[in-house]
Amino acid sequence: MHKSNCRVCGYELASPPWGDDGDSPSWDICPCCGTEFGYEDCTLVSTKRKRDQWIAEGCKWFEPKKRPLDWDCERQCENIPEAFR
């Protein structure tokens, strides 16, 4: 289980975007895809919609300065929690 990964892009966060219980969104924003936790990723449909939009726009980083030099989108997306793929 990937409790600290974004449901949209798989980015590994410092703390779980949906809290330790998995039910309490932080309302923070993913520095990679720009998802607001608890708003754009609250259902499977909304999560997939946001992911499709992010991919269609070229997988651009919301906070480009945080993008690792060796960043690999496909490898990161492997960390998307199973229930949200």
N, C-alpha and C positions, 0 to 999 in steps of 0.2 A: 504494500500500500504506500502511496506517495502523498502523505498528509501535508508536506510542505511544498508541493509543486502546484503550479498554476494549472487549473483544469482546462484552460484554453491552449496554452503553448508548452506546458511542461517545465517552465522555468523554475529552478529551485530557489525558494525564498528562505529568509532567515527564520520565519515563523509560519505556522500553518495559516493559510489565507482564510480558512473556515474554522479556526480555533482547534483546540485539542479535542473537542467533542465532535468536530466535523459538521456542526450545525449552527455555529455562531460566526457569521462573516465578519471580517476585520474592516471591511469597507475601504481597504487600502487599494492601491492601483499597481498592477504588475508593471515593473519597469521594462519588460520586454514587449508584450503585446498591448499594454494599456487597458487591460480588463479591470473593471472595478469589481472587486470581490463582494458578492452578495447582490449584485445588480445584473451584470451581464453573464454571470455563470451560475445562476440559481437553478436552472433546469438543464437537462440534457439538450433540449432543442435550442435554448438560448446560448449554451456553451458552443455547440456546433456552429451556430449562426455566426457568432463572434469569431471563431477559428477560421471559418470559410472567408469571412471579410478580411481578417488579418492576412491570410495567405494570398487572397486576390490582390491585396494592396502591396504585395512583395515582402511580407514578413518584416516590415519596418519596425525598428525598435522605438518604443515610446520615449525612453531615456537613452539615446544613442551613446552617451558617455559611459554607460554601464555595460555596453556590449563587449564581451571578451574578444580578444584578437583572433582566437581560434574557434569562434562560435560556429556551430553546425546546427542549422535548424532541424534537419531530420533527426539527428541524434538527440537533440533536446526534446523533440516531440515524442520520443519513445518513453519519456517520463510522465506523460499525461496519465493521470489516474485511470485505471482500466474502465471504471464505470462511466467515464466521460469521453471515451474514444469514439 
